[in-house]
Amino acid sequence: MAQHNLRRRCFVPDQPQLDQPTSVARRSLGPSPWIWMIVGCVLVAASGVVRIRQEQLFADASLSVKQSPFPLRDLPTSLGGHWEMIKEEELEAETQQIAGCSDYMYRFYANNHTGVTLKVLVAFGPATQVFPHSPDICFPAQGYQATGKTRRVNVPVKTAGATSSPEDESEVSTTVPFRAMIFTRPEAGREEYIESYFSFWHDGRWDPDANETKRKFQHRPAMFKIQVDRGISSRERDVAQSASEEFVTALVTELNQRIDDWIKNPNLQVSE
């Protein structure tokens, strides 16, 4: 009985409980999903605007190479004091299309002192189409084989406006890199040798490999190409300095002057 009374005295009745909601609110784990959805929509819209803008820029860039900024056939028929044009030819429409050029100059020049004759091509067009047509690709496609060492030649270029003879070294302001190669193939029972000098202008610089600017071909498509070929004898294969270099110096000096004028006045394009 005593134990029973002790239990009764020790019994603590239920305390009145405060009103509580039937469900406990969950702790917030971050911003509302609606915020993330809005942010996602904004990012998608922004990327769409950027993509449209890039496509427009690419389209504008493509239009910029539909014609040369200056007619290449306006290049002088006399260069370097004693190089004279002896013949000018037209490229066949199919050849021009394959070469990817929107304008070109295709001539033969002769040195009126030595009689050396050169075949000269200056082309302008989209870099993605002009660049693949280099002599080291095109000559083998015609049955030629590269022979000897490929040389990287730094051709001296005169300052803008310099018109004196190439022998005046005091006027040399810079050099332009060209690649020099020799190709050969049997021709009528004998070996035919052709020496080829070539380089490409893109994004403000000349480079026969365009290694520094290839990534910009789509954004800045304008490209000029110079290729100077001449037939040589077997004895000339190992000559340290070719007769072509003097002509290349005069040609690049003249072309650079016109490119510089175009860069300074990009809106002054001349119709063909």
RASULWO-V856221 format. One line per field, one symbol per residue. ss: DSSP state (a for helix, b for strand, c for the rest). burial: I if it has 9 or more other C-alpha atoms within 8 Angstrom, else O. A space follows every 10 residues. Layout:
ss->???
burial->???
This chain:
ss->caaaaaaaaa cccccccccc cccccccccc ccaaaaaaaa aaaaaaaaaa aaaaaaaaaa aaaccccccc caaacccbbc ccbbbbbbcc ccaaaaaaac bbbbbbbbbb bcccccbbbb bbbbbbaaaa ccccaaaaaa acccbbbbbb bbbbbbbbcc ccccccccaa abbbbbbbbb bbbbbbbccb bbbbbbbbbb bbccbbbccc cccaaacccc cbbbbbbbbb bbcaaaaacc cccaaaaaaa aaaaaaaaaa aaaacccccc cc
burial->OOOOOOOOOO OOOOOOOOOO OOOOOOOOOO OOOOOIOOOO OOOOOOOOOO OOOOOOIIOO IIOOIOIIII IIOOOOOIII OIIIIOOOOO OOOOOIOOII IIIIIIIIII IIOOOOIIII IIIIIIIIII IOIOOOIIII OOOIIIOOOO OOOOIIIIIO OOOOOIOOOO OIOOIIIIII IIIIIOOOOO OIIIIIIIII IIIOOIIIOI OOIOOIIIOO IIIIIIIIII IIOOOOIOOO OOOIIIIIII IIIIIIIIOO OIOOOOOOIO OO
